[in-house]
Amino acid sequence: QVQLVESGGGLVQAGGSLRLSCAASGISIKDYVMNWFRQAPGKQREWVAWTTSGNNIKYLESLEGRFTISRDNAKNTVTLQMNSVKPEDTAVYYCNADLQAVPGYEYWGQGTQVTVSS
């Protein structure tokens, strides 16, 4: 019943841009910390960015300046704008909704593949 559906992934050349979206249903994202994670082949899942319910934004330090996270509570969506992408950005990107009032209670999307070619 609760779904997070990522979209916007695909193949992009190094230096290019890509915009990922996460559409939520069954929850109102205004009540959640929204996160983007990614997992590259053979590597552990890595946190990328978050936007809290109060729209406090934080990025993985190494990515700040290239990626931008934003939320649209009215549309119940969160986006990740990826600019100046690098081959090492290649990964499956996952949307996550974390109910701050209930520690450990969260939802995950199925992920969208981002492949950056050199």
SERO-278154 format. One record per atom (N, C-alpha, C, O): x, y, z; residue in three letters; atom name; residue number from 1. Coordinates in steps of 0.05 Angstrom, whole numbers, m for minus. Example, Ala and Ser with C-alpha at 12.3 -4.5 7.8 and 13.67 -1.06 7.14 Angstrom:
! SERO-278154
node px 264&py m114&pz 156&res ALA&atom N&n 1;
node px 246&py m90&pz 156&res ALA&atom CA&n 1;
node px 264&py m66&pz 156&res ALA&atom C&n 1;
node px 285&py m66&pz 169&res ALA&atom O&n 1;
node px 257&py m45&pz 142&res SER&atom N&n 2;
node px 273&py m21&pz 143&res SER&atom CA&n 2;
node px 258&py 1&pz 157&res SER&atom C&n 2;
node px 268&py 23&pz 161&res SER&atom O&n 2;
! end
This chain:
! SERO-278154
node px 16&py m24&pz 0&res GLN&atom N&n 1;
node px 0&py 0&pz 0&res GLN&atom CA&n 1;
node px 17&py 25&pz 0&res GLN&atom C&n 1;
node px 12&py 44&pz m14&res GLN&atom O&n 1;
node px 39&py 25&pz 16&res VAL&atom N&n 2;
node px 58&py 47&pz 15&res VAL&atom CA&n 2;
node px 78&py 41&pz m7&res VAL&atom C&n 2;
node px 89&py 19&pz m8&res VAL&atom O&n 2;
node px 82&py 60&pz m24&res GLN&atom N&n 3;
node px 101&py 57&pz m46&res GLN&atom CA&n 3;
node px 118&py 82&pz m50&res GLN&atom C&n 3;
node px 108&py 104&pz m47&res GLN&atom O&n 3;
node px 143&py 77&pz m55&res LEU&atom N&n 4;
node px 161&py 98&pz m64&res LEU&atom CA&n 4;
node px 171&py 88&pz m91&res LEU&atom C&n 4;
node px 183&py 67&pz m94&res LEU&atom O&n 4;
node px 167&py 104&pz m112&res VAL&atom N&n 5;
node px 174&py 96&pz m139&res VAL&atom CA&n 5;
node px 194&py 116&pz m150&res VAL&atom C&n 5;
node px 187&py 140&pz m155&res VAL&atom O&n 5;
node px 218&py 107&pz m155&res GLU&atom N&n 6;
node px 239&py 124&pz m166&res GLU&atom CA&n 6;
node px 237&py 124&pz m197&res GLU&atom C&n 6;
node px 229&py 104&pz m209&res GLU&atom O&n 6;
node px 245&py 146&pz m209&res SER&atom N&n 7;
node px 245&py 148&pz m238&res SER&atom CA&n 7;
node px 267&py 168&pz m246&res SER&atom C&n 7;
node px 277&py 183&pz m229&res SER&atom O&n 7;
node px 274&py 167&pz m271&res GLY&atom N&n 8;
node px 293&py 187&pz m282&res GLY&atom CA&n 8;
node px 320&py 176&pz m286&res GLY&atom C&n 8;
node px 337&py 190&pz m297&res GLY&atom O&n 8;
node px 326&py 152&pz m278&res GLY&atom N&n 9;
node px 352&py 140&pz m282&res GLY&atom CA&n 9;
node px 356&py 133&pz m311&res GLY&atom C&n 9;
node px 338&py 133&pz m328&res GLY&atom O&n 9;
node px 381&py 128&pz m318&res GLY&atom N&n 10;
node px 388&py 121&pz m345&res GLY&atom CA&n 10;
node px 417&py 124&pz m350&res GLY&atom C&n 10;
node px 433&py 126&pz m331&res GLY&atom O&n 10;
node px 424&py 125&pz m375&res LEU&atom N&n 11;
node px 452&py 128&pz m384&res LEU&atom CA&n 11;
node px 458&py 157&pz m390&res LEU&atom C&n 11;
node px 443&py 171&pz m404&res LEU&atom O&n 11;
node px 479&py 167&pz m378&res VAL&atom N&n 12;
node px 487&py 195&pz m383&res VAL&atom CA&n 12;
node px 517&py 197&pz m385&res VAL&atom C&n 12;
node px 532&py 181&pz m372&res VAL&atom O&n 12;
node px 527&py 215&pz m401&res GLN&atom N&n 13;
node px 556&py 218&pz m404&res GLN&atom CA&n 13;
node px 568&py 234&pz m381&res GLN&atom C&n 13;
node px 554&py 251&pz m369&res GLN&atom O&n 13;
node px 593&py 228&pz m375&res ALA&atom N&n 14;
node px 607&py 243&pz m354&res ALA&atom CA&n 14;
node px 605&py 273&pz m360&res ALA&atom C&n 14;
node px 609&py 281&pz m383&res ALA&atom O&n 14;
node px 600&py 288&pz m339&res GLY&atom N&n 15;
node px 597&py 317&pz m342&res GLY&atom CA&n 15;
node px 568&py 326&pz m347&res GLY&atom C&n 15;
node px 562&py 349&pz m345&res GLY&atom O&n 15;
node px 551&py 307&pz m353&res GLY&atom N&n 16;
node px 523&py 313&pz m358&res GLY&atom CA&n 16;
node px 507&py 315&pz m333&res GLY&atom C&n 16;
node px 517&py 314&pz m311&res GLY&atom O&n 16;
node px 480&py 316&pz m337&res SER&atom N&n 17;
node px 462&py 319&pz m315&res SER&atom CA&n 17;
node px 439&py 299&pz m317&res SER&atom C&n 17;
node px 432&py 290&pz m338&res SER&atom O&n 17;
node px 428&py 293&pz m294&res LEU&atom N&n 18;
node px 405&py 275&pz m292&res LEU&atom CA&n 18;
node px 388&py 283&pz m268&res LEU&atom C&n 18;
node px 399&py 292&pz m248&res LEU&atom O&n 18;
node px 362&py 281&pz m271&res ARG&atom N&n 19;
node px 344&py 288&pz m250&res ARG&atom CA&n 19;
node px 328&py 263&pz m242&res ARG&atom C&n 19;
node px 312&py 253&pz m258&res ARG&atom O&n 19;
node px 331&py 255&pz m217&res LEU&atom N&n 20;
node px 317&py 232&pz m207&res LEU&atom CA&n 20;
node px 293&py 242&pz m191&res LEU&atom C&n 20;
node px 294&py 262&pz m178&res LEU&atom O&n 20;
node px 271&py 227&pz m193&res SER&atom N&n 21;
node px 247&py 233&pz m178&res SER&atom CA&n 21;
node px 238&py 210&pz m161&res SER&atom C&n 21;
node px 243&py 187&pz m169&res SER&atom O&n 21;
node px 225&py 215&pz m139&res CYS&atom N&n 22;
node px 213&py 195&pz m122&res CYS&atom CA&n 22;
node px 185&py 203&pz m116&res CYS&atom C&n 22;
node px 180&py 223&pz m103&res CYS&atom O&n 22;
node px 166&py 187&pz m126&res ALA&atom N&n 23;
node px 138&py 192&pz m121&res ALA&atom CA&n 23;
node px 128&py 174&pz m99&res ALA&atom C&n 23;
node px 130&py 149&pz m101&res ALA&atom O&n 23;
node px 117&py 186&pz m78&res ALA&atom N&n 24;
node px 107&py 170&pz m56&res ALA&atom CA&n 24;
node px 76&py 168&pz m57&res ALA&atom C&n 24;
node px 62&py 186&pz m65&res ALA&atom O&n 24;
node px 67&py 145&pz m48&res SER&atom N&n 25;
node px 38&py 141&pz m44&res SER&atom CA&n 25;
node px 34&py 125&pz m18&res SER&atom C&n 25;
node px 51&py 109&pz m11&res SER&atom O&n 25;
node px 12&py 129&pz m6&res GLY&atom N&n 26;
node px 6&py 115&pz 19&res GLY&atom CA&n 26;
node px 17&py 129&pz 44&res GLY&atom C&n 26;
node px 10&py 122&pz 66&res GLY&atom O&n 26;
node px 34&py 149&pz 40&res ILE&atom N&n 27;
node px 45&py 166&pz 61&res ILE&atom CA&n 27;
node px 45&py 195&pz 51&res ILE&atom C&n 27;
node px 44&py 200&pz 27&res ILE&atom O&n 27;
node px 47&py 213&pz 70&res SER&atom N&n 28;
node px 51&py 241&pz 64&res SER&atom CA&n 28;
node px 80&py 248&pz 71&res SER&atom C&n 28;
node px 87&py 246&pz 94&res SER&atom O&n 28;
node px 96&py 255&pz 51&res ILE&atom N&n 29;
node px 124&py 258&pz 56&res ILE&atom CA&n 29;
node px 130&py 282&pz 74&res ILE&atom C&n 29;
node px 152&py 284&pz 85&res ILE&atom O&n 29;
node px 111&py 299&pz 78&res LYS&atom N&n 30;
node px 115&py 322&pz 96&res LYS&atom CA&n 30;
node px 121&py 312&pz 125&res LYS&atom C&n 30;
node px 132&py 327&pz 141&res LYS&atom O&n 30;
node px 113&py 288&pz 131&res ASP&atom N&n 31;
node px 118&py 277&pz 158&res ASP&atom CA&n 31;
node px 144&py 261&pz 160&res ASP&atom C&n 31;
node px 150&py 251&pz 181&res ASP&atom O&n 31;
node px 159&py 260&pz 138&res TYR&atom N&n 32;
node px 182&py 242&pz 137&res TYR&atom CA&n 32;
node px 208&py 257&pz 130&res TYR&atom C&n 32;
node px 208&py 277&pz 115&res TYR&atom O&n 32;
node px 230&py 247&pz 141&res VAL&atom N&n 33;
node px 256&py 253&pz 129&res VAL&atom CA&n 33;
node px 258&py 237&pz 104&res VAL&atom C&n 33;
node px 254&py 213&pz 104&res VAL&atom O&n 33;
node px 265&py 250&pz 82&res MET&atom N&n 34;
node px 268&py 237&pz 56&res MET&atom CA&n 34;
node px 298&py 236&pz 50&res MET&atom C&n 34;
node px 312&py 256&pz 50&res MET&atom O&n 34;
node px 306&py 212&pz 43&res ASN&atom N&n 35;
node px 334&py 207&pz 37&res ASN&atom CA&n 35;
node px 338&py 196&pz 9&res ASN&atom C&n 35;
node px 320&py 183&pz m2&res ASN&atom O&n 35;
node px 361&py 201&pz m3&res TRP&atom N&n 36;
node px 371&py 186&pz m26&res TRP&atom CA&n 36;
node px 395&py 170&pz m17&res TRP&atom C&n 36;
node px 413&py 181&pz m4&res TRP&atom O&n 36;
node px 395&py 145&pz m25&res PHE&atom N&n 37;
node px 418&py 128&pz m21&res PHE&atom CA&n 37;
node px 426&py 117&pz m49&res PHE&atom C&n 37;
node px 411&py 119&pz m68&res PHE&atom O&n 37;
node px 450&py 106&pz m50&res ARG&atom N&n 38;
node px 458&py 93&pz m75&res ARG&atom CA&n 38;
node px 476&py 69&pz m68&res ARG&atom C&n 38;
node px 488&py 67&pz m47&res ARG&atom O&n 38;
node px 476&py 50&pz m87&res GLN&atom N&n 39;
node px 493&py 26&pz m83&res GLN&atom CA&n 39;
node px 506&py 20&pz m110&res GLN&atom C&n 39;
node px 492&py 13&pz m129&res GLN&atom O&n 39;
node px 532&py 21&pz m111&res ALA&atom N&n 40;
node px 547&py 14&pz m134&res ALA&atom CA&n 40;
node px 553&py m15&pz m134&res ALA&atom C&n 40;
node px 553&py m28&pz m112&res ALA&atom O&n 40;
node px 559&py m27&pz m157&res PRO&atom N&n 41;
node px 565&py m56&pz m158&res PRO&atom CA&n 41;
node px 588&py m63&pz m140&res PRO&atom C&n 41;
node px 610&py m50&pz m140&res PRO&atom O&n 41;
node px 584&py m83&pz m123&res GLY&atom N&n 42;
node px 605&py m93&pz m105&res GLY&atom CA&n 42;
node px 610&py m75&pz m81&res GLY&atom C&n 42;
node px 630&py m80&pz m66&res GLY&atom O&n 42;
node px 594&py m55&pz m77&res LYS&atom N&n 43;
node px 598&py m36&pz m55&res LYS&atom CA&n 43;
node px 574&py m35&pz m37&res LYS&atom C&n 43;
node px 552&py m44&pz m44&res LYS&atom O&n 43;
node px 578&py m26&pz m13&res GLN&atom N&n 44;
node px 556&py m23&pz 7&res GLN&atom CA&n 44;
node px 538&py 1&pz m1&res GLN&atom C&n 44;
node px 547&py 20&pz m15&res GLN&atom O&n 44;
node px 514&py m1&pz 8&res ARG&atom N&n 45;
node px 495&py 22&pz 5&res ARG&atom CA&n 45;
node px 507&py 47&pz 18&res ARG&atom C&n 45;
node px 517&py 45&pz 40&res ARG&atom O&n 45;
node px 504&py 69&pz 5&res GLU&atom N&n 46;
node px 516&py 94&pz 13&res GLU&atom CA&n 46;
node px 495&py 116&pz 14&res GLU&atom C&n 46;
node px 480&py 120&pz m5&res GLU&atom O&n 46;
node px 494&py 130&pz 37&res TRP&atom N&n 47;
node px 476&py 152&pz 39&res TRP&atom CA&n 47;
node px 485&py 175&pz 22&res TRP&atom C&n 47;
node px 509&py 181&pz 21&res TRP&atom O&n 47;
node px 467&py 189&pz 9&res VAL&atom N&n 48;
node px 473&py 211&pz m10&res VAL&atom CA&n 48;
node px 465&py 238&pz 1&res VAL&atom C&n 48;
node px 481&py 256&pz 2&res VAL&atom O&n 48;
node px 439&py 240&pz 9&res ALA&atom N&n 49;
node px 429&py 266&pz 17&res ALA&atom CA&n 49;
node px 402&py 261&pz 32&res ALA&atom C&n 49;
node px 389&py 241&pz 29&res ALA&atom O&n 49;
node px 394&py 281&pz 48&res TRP&atom N&n 50;
node px 368&py 281&pz 60&res TRP&atom CA&n 50;
node px 356&py 309&pz 60&res TRP&atom C&n 50;
node px 369&py 329&pz 58&res TRP&atom O&n 50;
node px 330&py 309&pz 62&res THR&atom N&n 51;
node px 314&py 333&pz 68&res THR&atom CA&n 51;
node px 295&py 326&pz 90&res THR&atom C&n 51;
node px 278&py 308&pz 87&res THR&atom O&n 51;
node px 297&py 340&pz 113&res THR&atom N&n 52;
node px 279&py 334&pz 136&res THR&atom CA&n 52;
node px 251&py 345&pz 131&res THR&atom C&n 52;
node px 247&py 359&pz 112&res THR&atom O&n 52;
node px 233&py 339&pz 149&res SER&atom N&n 53;
node px 206&py 349&pz 147&res SER&atom CA&n 53;
node px 206&py 379&pz 150&res SER&atom C&n 53;
node px 187&py 392&pz 140&res SER&atom O&n 53;
node px 226&py 391&pz 162&res GLY&atom N&n 54;
node px 229&py 420&pz 164&res GLY&atom CA&n 54;
node px 246&py 431&pz 141&res GLY&atom C&n 54;
node px 254&py 454&pz 142&res GLY&atom O&n 54;
node px 252&py 415&pz 121&res ASN&atom N&n 55;
node px 268&py 422&pz 98&res ASN&atom CA&n 55;
node px 297&py 430&pz 105&res ASN&atom C&n 55;
node px 308&py 448&pz 93&res ASN&atom O&n 55;
node px 307&py 417&pz 126&res ASN&atom N&n 56;
node px 336&py 419&pz 131&res ASN&atom CA&n 56;
node px 350&py 399&pz 113&res ASN&atom C&n 56;
node px 343&py 375&pz 113&res ASN&atom O&n 56;
node px 369&py 408&pz 98&res ILE&atom N&n 57;
node px 382&py 392&pz 77&res ILE&atom CA&n 57;
node px 411&py 386&pz 84&res ILE&atom C&n 57;
node px 425&py 403&pz 94&res ILE&atom O&n 57;
node px 419&py 362&pz 79&res LYS&atom N&n 58;
node px 446&py 353&pz 84&res LYS&atom CA&n 58;
node px 455&py 334&pz 61&res LYS&atom C&n 58;
node px 439&py 319&pz 51&res LYS&atom O&n 58;
node px 481&py 336&pz 54&res TYR&atom N&n 59;
node px 492&py 320&pz 33&res TYR&atom CA&n 59;
node px 517&py 305&pz 43&res TYR&atom C&n 59;
node px 530&py 313&pz 62&res TYR&atom O&n 59;
node px 522&py 282&pz 30&res LEU&atom N&n 60;
node px 548&py 270&pz 33&res LEU&atom CA&n 60;
node px 569&py 291&pz 24&res LEU&atom C&n 60;
node px 567&py 302&pz 2&res LEU&atom O&n 60;
node px 588&py 296&pz 42&res GLU&atom N&n 61;
node px 606&py 318&pz 37&res GLU&atom CA&n 61;
node px 619&py 317&pz 10&res GLU&atom C&n 61;
node px 623&py 338&pz m3&res GLU&atom O&n 61;
node px 627&py 294&pz 1&res SER&atom N&n 62;
node px 641&py 291&pz m24&res SER&atom CA&n 62;
node px 624&py 298&pz m48&res SER&atom C&n 62;
node px 635&py 302&pz m70&res SER&atom O&n 62;
node px 598&py 298&pz m45&res LEU&atom N&n 63;
node px 580&py 303&pz m67&res LEU&atom CA&n 63;
node px 569&py 332&pz m67&res LEU&atom C&n 63;
node px 558&py 341&pz m87&res LEU&atom O&n 63;
node px 571&py 346&pz m45&res GLU&atom N&n 64;
node px 559&py 372&pz m43&res GLU&atom CA&n 64;
node px 571&py 391&pz m64&res GLU&atom C&n 64;
node px 595&py 391&pz m68&res GLU&atom O&n 64;
node px 553&py 405&pz m77&res GLY&atom N&n 65;
node px 561&py 423&pz m99&res GLY&atom CA&n 65;
node px 554&py 412&pz m126&res GLY&atom C&n 65;
node px 551&py 427&pz m145&res GLY&atom O&n 65;
node px 550&py 385&pz m128&res ARG&atom N&n 66;
node px 542&py 373&pz m153&res ARG&atom CA&n 66;
node px 513&py 363&pz m152&res ARG&atom C&n 66;
node px 499&py 363&pz m172&res ARG&atom O&n 66;
node px 504&py 354&pz m128&res PHE&atom N&n 67;
node px 477&py 343&pz m125&res PHE&atom CA&n 67;
node px 460&py 362&pz m110&res PHE&atom C&n 67;
node px 469&py 376&pz m92&res PHE&atom O&n 67;
node px 434&py 363&pz m116&res THR&atom N&n 68;
node px 415&py 379&pz m102&res THR&atom CA&n 68;
node px 390&py 363&pz m96&res THR&atom C&n 68;
node px 378&py 352&pz m115&res THR&atom O&n 68;
node px 383&py 361&pz m71&res ILE&atom N&n 69;
node px 358&py 347&pz m63&res ILE&atom CA&n 69;
node px 337&py 368&pz m58&res ILE&atom C&n 69;
node px 342&py 390&pz m48&res ILE&atom O&n 69;
node px 312&py 362&pz m65&res SER&atom N&n 70;
node px 290&py 380&pz m60&res SER&atom CA&n 70;
node px 264&py 364&pz m56&res SER&atom C&n 70;
node px 262&py 341&pz m65&res SER&atom O&n 70;
node px 246&py 375&pz m42&res ARG&atom N&n 71;
node px 220&py 362&pz m37&res ARG&atom CA&n 71;
node px 197&py 381&pz m46&res ARG&atom C&n 71;
node px 199&py 405&pz m45&res ARG&atom O&n 71;
node px 176&py 368&pz m55&res ASP&atom N&n 72;
node px 151&py 382&pz m62&res ASP&atom CA&n 72;
node px 129&py 368&pz m47&res ASP&atom C&n 72;
node px 118&py 348&pz m57&res ASP&atom O&n 72;
node px 123&py 378&pz m23&res ASN&atom N&n 73;
node px 103&py 364&pz m7&res ASN&atom CA&n 73;
node px 75&py 363&pz m20&res ASN&atom C&n 73;
node px 60&py 344&pz m16&res ASN&atom O&n 73;
node px 69&py 384&pz m35&res ALA&atom N&n 74;
node px 43&py 385&pz m48&res ALA&atom CA&n 74;
node px 40&py 363&pz m69&res ALA&atom C&n 74;
node px 19&py 351&pz m72&res ALA&atom O&n 74;
node px 62&py 357&pz m82&res LYS&atom N&n 75;
node px 62&py 335&pz m102&res LYS&atom CA&n 75;
node px 71&py 309&pz m90&res LYS&atom C&n 75;
node px 71&py 288&pz m104&res LYS&atom O&n 75;
node px 79&py 309&pz m65&res ASN&atom N&n 76;
node px 87&py 285&pz m51&res ASN&atom CA&n 76;
node px 111&py 271&pz m65&res ASN&atom C&n 76;
node px 112&py 247&pz m68&res ASN&atom O&n 76;
node px 130&py 288&pz m74&res THR&atom N&n 77;
node px 153&py 278&pz m88&res THR&atom CA&n 77;
node px 179&py 290&pz m77&res THR&atom C&n 77;
node px 178&py 312&pz m65&res THR&atom O&n 77;
node px 200&py 276&pz m81&res VAL&atom N&n 78;
node px 227&py 286&pz m75&res VAL&atom CA&n 78;
node px 244&py 281&pz m99&res VAL&atom C&n 78;
node px 241&py 261&pz m113&res VAL&atom O&n 78;
node px 263&py 299&pz m104&res THR&atom N&n 79;
node px 280&py 297&pz m128&res THR&atom CA&n 79;
node px 309&py 298&pz m120&res THR&atom C&n 79;
node px 316&py 308&pz m99&res THR&atom O&n 79;
node px 325&py 288&pz m138&res LEU&atom N&n 80;
node px 354&py 291&pz m135&res LEU&atom CA&n 80;
node px 365&py 300&pz m162&res LEU&atom C&n 80;
node px 365&py 285&pz m182&res LEU&atom O&n 80;
node px 374&py 325&pz m163&res GLN&atom N&n 81;
node px 386&py 336&pz m187&res GLN&atom CA&n 81;
node px 416&py 330&pz m186&res GLN&atom C&n 81;
node px 430&py 338&pz m168&res GLN&atom O&n 81;
node px 425&py 316&pz m206&res MET&atom N&n 82;
node px 453&py 307&pz m208&res MET&atom CA&n 82;
node px 466&py 322&pz m231&res MET&atom C&n 82;
node px 459&py 319&pz m254&res MET&atom O&n 82;
node px 485&py 339&pz m224&res ASN&atom N&n 83;
node px 500&py 354&pz m244&res ASN&atom CA&n 83;
node px 530&py 346&pz m244&res ASN&atom C&n 83;
node px 540&py 335&pz m224&res ASN&atom O&n 83;
node px 543&py 351&pz m266&res SER&atom N&n 84;
node px 571&py 344&pz m269&res SER&atom CA&n 84;
node px 577&py 316&pz m260&res SER&atom C&n 84;
node px 596&py 311&pz m244&res SER&atom O&n 84;
node px 561&py 298&pz m270&res VAL&atom N&n 85;
node px 563&py 270&pz m260&res VAL&atom CA&n 85;
node px 590&py 258&pz m269&res VAL&atom C&n 85;
node px 602&py 265&pz m289&res VAL&atom O&n 85;
node px 599&py 239&pz m253&res LYS&atom N&n 86;
node px 624&py 225&pz m257&res LYS&atom CA&n 86;
node px 618&py 195&pz m259&res LYS&atom C&n 86;
node px 598&py 185&pz m250&res LYS&atom O&n 86;
node px 636&py 180&pz m272&res PRO&atom N&n 87;
node px 632&py 151&pz m274&res PRO&atom CA&n 87;
node px 628&py 138&pz m247&res PRO&atom C&n 87;
node px 613&py 118&pz m245&res PRO&atom O&n 87;
node px 641&py 148&pz m226&res GLU&atom N&n 88;
node px 638&py 136&pz m200&res GLU&atom CA&n 88;
node px 610&py 141&pz m187&res GLU&atom C&n 88;
node px 604&py 130&pz m166&res GLU&atom O&n 88;
node px 594&py 158&pz m200&res ASP&atom N&n 89;
node px 566&py 161&pz m192&res ASP&atom CA&n 89;
node px 548&py 138&pz m201&res ASP&atom C&n 89;
node px 525&py 137&pz m193&res ASP&atom O&n 89;
node px 559&py 121&pz m218&res THR&atom N&n 90;
node px 544&py 98&pz m228&res THR&atom CA&n 90;
node px 535&py 81&pz m204&res THR&atom C&n 90;
node px 551&py 72&pz m189&res THR&atom O&n 90;
node px 509&py 77&pz m202&res ALA&atom N&n 91;
node px 498&py 62&pz m180&res ALA&atom CA&n 91;
node px 468&py 59&pz m184&res ALA&atom C&n 91;
node px 456&py 72&pz m201&res ALA&atom O&n 91;
node px 456&py 42&pz m168&res VAL&atom N&n 92;
node px 427&py 42&pz m165&res VAL&atom CA&n 92;
node px 420&py 62&pz m143&res VAL&atom C&n 92;
node px 431&py 60&pz m121&res VAL&atom O&n 92;
node px 403&py 81&pz m149&res TYR&atom N&n 93;
node px 395&py 102&pz m130&res TYR&atom CA&n 93;
node px 368&py 95&pz m118&res TYR&atom C&n 93;
node px 349&py 89&pz m133&res TYR&atom O&n 93;
node px 367&py 96&pz m92&res TYR&atom N&n 94;
node px 343&py 89&pz m77&res TYR&atom CA&n 94;
node px 331&py 113&pz m61&res TYR&atom C&n 94;
node px 346&py 128&pz m49&res TYR&atom O&n 94;
node px 306&py 115&pz m62&res CYS&atom N&n 95;
node px 291&py 134&pz m46&res CYS&atom CA&n 95;
node px 283&py 121&pz m19&res CYS&atom C&n 95;
node px 275&py 98&pz m19&res CYS&atom O&n 95;
node px 285&py 136&pz 2&res ASN&atom N&n 96;
node px 279&py 126&pz 29&res ASN&atom CA&n 96;
node px 262&py 147&pz 44&res ASN&atom C&n 96;
node px 269&py 171&pz 43&res ASN&atom O&n 96;
node px 242&py 138&pz 58&res ALA&atom N&n 97;
node px 225&py 155&pz 75&res ALA&atom CA&n 97;
node px 228&py 145&pz 103&res ALA&atom C&n 97;
node px 222&py 121&pz 109&res ALA&atom O&n 97;
node px 236&py 162&pz 121&res ASP&atom N&n 98;
node px 242&py 155&pz 149&res ASP&atom CA&n 98;
node px 224&py 171&pz 167&res ASP&atom C&n 98;
node px 225&py 196&pz 168&res ASP&atom O&n 98;
node px 207&py 157&pz 182&res LEU&atom N&n 99;
node px 189&py 171&pz 201&res LEU&atom CA&n 99;
node px 204&py 178&pz 226&res LEU&atom C&n 99;
node px 210&py 161&pz 242&res LEU&atom O&n 99;
node px 211&py 203&pz 228&res GLN&atom N&n 100;
node px 229&py 212&pz 249&res GLN&atom CA&n 100;
node px 218&py 206&pz 277&res GLN&atom C&n 100;
node px 234&py 201&pz 296&res GLN&atom O&n 100;
node px 192&py 207&pz 281&res ALA&atom N&n 101;
node px 180&py 202&pz 307&res ALA&atom CA&n 101;
node px 181&py 173&pz 316&res ALA&atom C&n 101;
node px 177&py 167&pz 339&res ALA&atom O&n 101;
node px 187&py 155&pz 297&res VAL&atom N&n 102;
node px 189&py 126&pz 303&res VAL&atom CA&n 102;
node px 216&py 116&pz 293&res VAL&atom C&n 102;
node px 218&py 109&pz 270&res VAL&atom O&n 102;
node px 236&py 116&pz 310&res PRO&atom N&n 103;
node px 262&py 107&pz 302&res PRO&atom CA&n 103;
node px 262&py 80&pz 289&res PRO&atom C&n 103;
node px 251&py 61&pz 300&res PRO&atom O&n 103;
node px 276&py 77&pz 266&res GLY&atom N&n 104;
node px 278&py 52&pz 252&res GLY&atom CA&n 104;
node px 255&py 46&pz 234&res GLY&atom C&n 104;
node px 255&py 25&pz 220&res GLY&atom O&n 104;
node px 234&py 63&pz 233&res TYR&atom N&n 105;
node px 211&py 58&pz 216&res TYR&atom CA&n 105;
node px 214&py 73&pz 190&res TYR&atom C&n 105;
node px 215&py 98&pz 190&res TYR&atom O&n 105;
node px 216&py 58&pz 168&res GLU&atom N&n 106;
node px 222&py 70&pz 143&res GLU&atom CA&n 106;
node px 212&py 54&pz 119&res GLU&atom C&n 106;
node px 205&py 30&pz 122&res GLU&atom O&n 106;
node px 211&py 67&pz 96&res TYR&atom N&n 107;
node px 203&py 54&pz 71&res TYR&atom CA&n 107;
node px 225&py 59&pz 50&res TYR&atom C&n 107;
node px 240&py 78&pz 51&res TYR&atom O&n 107;
node px 226&py 40&pz 32&res TRP&atom N&n 108;
node px 246&py 41&pz 10&res TRP&atom CA&n 108;
node px 232&py 37&pz m17&res TRP&atom C&n 108;
node px 213&py 22&pz m19&res TRP&atom O&n 108;
node px 243&py 51&pz m37&res GLY&atom N&n 109;
node px 235&py 46&pz m64&res GLY&atom CA&n 109;
node px 251&py 23&pz m76&res GLY&atom C&n 109;
node px 269&py 12&pz m63&res GLY&atom O&n 109;
node px 245&py 16&pz m101&res GLN&atom N&n 110;
node px 258&py m6&pz m114&res GLN&atom CA&n 110;
node px 285&py 2&pz m127&res GLN&atom C&n 110;
node px 301&py m15&pz m134&res GLN&atom O&n 110;
node px 289&py 28&pz m130&res GLY&atom N&n 111;
node px 313&py 37&pz m141&res GLY&atom CA&n 111;
node px 312&py 43&pz m171&res GLY&atom C&n 111;
node px 295&py 32&pz m185&res GLY&atom O&n 111;
node px 329&py 61&pz m180&res THR&atom N&n 112;
node px 332&py 68&pz m208&res THR&atom CA&n 112;
node px 361&py 68&pz m215&res THR&atom C&n 112;
node px 377&py 80&pz m201&res THR&atom O&n 112;
node px 368&py 56&pz m238&res GLN&atom N&n 113;
node px 396&py 53&pz m246&res GLN&atom CA&n 113;
node px 406&py 79&pz m259&res GLN&atom C&n 113;
node px 393&py 89&pz m277&res GLN&atom O&n 113;
node px 429&py 88&pz m249&res VAL&atom N&n 114;
node px 443&py 110&pz m262&res VAL&atom CA&n 114;
node px 470&py 100&pz m271&res VAL&atom C&n 114;
node px 485&py 89&pz m256&res VAL&atom O&n 114;
node px 475&py 103&pz m297&res THR&atom N&n 115;
node px 500&py 94&pz m309&res THR&atom CA&n 115;
node px 513&py 118&pz m322&res THR&atom C&n 115;
node px 502&py 131&pz m340&res THR&atom O&n 115;
node px 537&py 125&pz m313&res VAL&atom N&n 116;
node px 552&py 147&pz m324&res VAL&atom CA&n 116;
node px 575&py 136&pz m341&res VAL&atom C&n 116;
node px 593&py 122&pz m331&res VAL&atom O&n 116;
node px 575&py 143&pz m366&res SER&atom N&n 117;
node px 596&py 134&pz m385&res SER&atom CA&n 117;
node px 618&py 155&pz m387&res SER&atom C&n 117;
node px 613&py 179&pz m384&res SER&atom O&n 117;
node px 642&py 146&pz m392&res SER&atom N&n 118;
node px 665&py 164&pz m395&res SER&atom CA&n 118;
node px 671&py 169&pz m424&res SER&atom C&n 118;
node px 690&py 184&pz m430&res SER&atom O&n 118;
! end
